[in-house]
Structures are given as structure tokens and as C-alpha cells.
Amino acid sequence: MGVPKKRTSKMRRDRRRAHWKVARVAVATCPKCREPVEPHCACKACGNYNGRQVLETA
């Protein structure tokens, strides 16, 4: 197994990890009720998806 010969400095370690950030959650708006929804998911407020009623809402 490979063993590091020298200790990795904090700067080198942090520079390598600079792109590990979490991506933002994509948000779209429902065309019927204008609520924010995830793309390709049914709206939790009105139950519509792709122009059709797919969820029963109260």
C-alpha cells in the first residue's frame, strides 16, 4: 500500500478540496399555482405535473 513520504500541508490539502462545495438545489415554478417546485416533480401545493392533475390535494 502506498504511504505518503511527506506530510501534506494545509494549504495544499485545502486547495485540492476547493471544488467539494455542495451544488444548489434547482428550483422551478409551477405554471398553475406559481409555487416553487423541484424540476421534474409534481407540485405539492396543487398536485399538477406536466399539465395534468397527478396528486390528490385537500
Sequence and secondary structure as in RCSB ss.txt:
>XXXX:A:sequence
MGVPKKRTSKMRRDRRRAHWKVARVAVATCPKCREPVEPHCACKACGNYNGRQVLETA
>XXXX:A:secstr
    SS   HHHHHHHGGG        EE TTT  EE TTS  TTT EETTEE S   
